[in-house]
């Protein structure tokens, strides 16, 4: 017996279709039913590759006693955060206001009349454990509270709404005026400190912080941190750590320890796109560690093999959990990726295993539930012996050698995973939907890697994804966020516009003699400005003016989380567009956007590294006009606030023009002089 979610397109929602809970998707019908029946809404938000979402689905949401109480006393709604990041943002903020922390699954209880939350949490166990009450106890207590404590409920909701509005408006925050160069230094110190190696807790990539820390090294701040060393170490943590899949490529979402050893095993497209760009930037900045190139190349191979649709776009994510046997009722975390010591003994020669133990974290006892997550112990180039050993492990997983396997079909759900006759291990489930924002992050990463490593195949992969988006994501003249097997759906949100415009600009730079990408970026920016720009406040709203009716507040995305903030990326785009088109209106919008968020940058620099990147672009933006050939020699260098424009009518005896805002410097006569001008220009702010 299935519930309403069986008819939805979202893999995450369909995973709950067999639950005894009478789930609704988020829709007008669900909200109206809750109001008519005066039932508090139980809103549960997650995503398909989330491990603890999977656990709660198999435990509490599959329990008949819990379902009976839930169905009688609440209106249960399931939301895929990847479909509706605007809803997720509002209710995640509410959770953080109530508890000081966040995470998924995000479970919130809302009043049906106004959709304001009065309680929220993350994972609830079916029985009391981990210091948490059992889920049925929580439901019973909250229903009593909703029925009996009306005045306290009203006051509690008022506090939440006020906090959300204050966060959304940002007008009542008084700040001491700070010069831009001081603000940039404060942001750099903060970002560098955040990615400086730590001793406790989980380890997340934090790429927006890494990127700003790296770009800020050119200022040579007096600091307790060696910025280049810190940025290099983060690259090593990523490329050597267990967060990277050394056998088949691709990065997991984060590790559960400070040593970068044991990951939560889901692989998200958005992480991989950002990491590819960061590793390419490290290389272009002169930090040319062989492990960076290997990890980047392996990630692109994984992308091509497992994450690219036949029509050219990239899939969203792969699960953390998979089945060991087709008869298993529940998947097991990390099963696809880890190795028992006995397996390694059986698969590898004595020489290969000995060298693997010398270079990786491999022991008879393992480092994850008796198994081994592979983590490199030393940087540098791997030996041929180790590459052969890792290829043997690849064959065990996939049933074929790496060089012979260009594509590998996805398992689209648990049933398909268990019933397909896989040549190796049972395949992890892949969420095959196309998300514009996430595809855009990967397009940008591939474009940068193509420039730095002179790999035309990387650029071709990026271009085919961009063409799919441009050709398929406009419906009735409006840009859309998702695509399910050829069908575009859900109006685009600010991150979709901002990230795709950046991707288009990055493609324009990678193929600087092709103006088509720039023209597309300009056209999409016009739509972005029309429907999402806040005339009163500055910056861009999460959602368009005609797609915000079901939101209790209308937010502007300025916080960097697992994905970058839309406004940070968007403001930097505006500066780049002003340079490439000579349209100063873009620069006016960028200035208004930075002014709108200056209080956040001053008070909470740890929360918004991409706004500092935007400020850096605004203060130090540089345009280089030169021939296509000269640009091709410059573009692999790390010139973090520079854009290039191909021209053919340079003054005689010169190699290009370096322009700062509204003025151009004296035309240099050599490439060395031009590069010196660019480097000085990037430090003028």
Secondary structure, DSSP 4 states (H G I P E B T S, - for coil): ---GGGG-S-HHHHTTTTSSS--EESSHHHHHHHHHHT-EEEEEEE-TT-HHHHHHHHTGGG-HHHHHHHHHHEEEEEEETTT-HHHHHHHHHHHHHHHS---SSEEEEE-TTT--EEEEES---SSSBTTB--HHHHHHHHHHHHHH-HHHHHHHHHHHHHHHHHHHH--S-------HHHHHHHHHHHHHHHHS--SSS-EE--HHHHHHHHHGGGG----SS-HHHHHHHHHHHHHHSTTB-TTT--B-SEESSTTS-SEE--EEHHHHHHHHHHHHHHHHTT---HHHHHHHHHHHHHHHHHSB-TTS-B--EE-SEE-SSTT-SS-EETTTT-B-HHHHHHHS-HHHHHHHHHHB---SS-SBTTBB---BSS-SPPPHHHHHHHHHHHHHHHSS-GGG-S--PPB-SHHHHHHS--SSSPPPBEE--EEHHHHHHHHHHHHHHHHHHT-HHHHHHHHHHHHHHHHHSEETTEEEEEEETTEEEEE--HHHHHHHHHHHHHHHHHTTT--HHHHHHHHHHHHHHHHHB-TTT-SBBSS-TTS-TT-SS--B----SSS--HHHHHHHHHHHHHHHH--HHHHHHHHHHHHHTHHHHHH-GGG-HHHHHHHHHHHH-EEEEE-HHHHHHHTTS--TTEEEEE-S-PPTT--EEEEETTEEPPPPSSHHHHHHHHHHHTT--
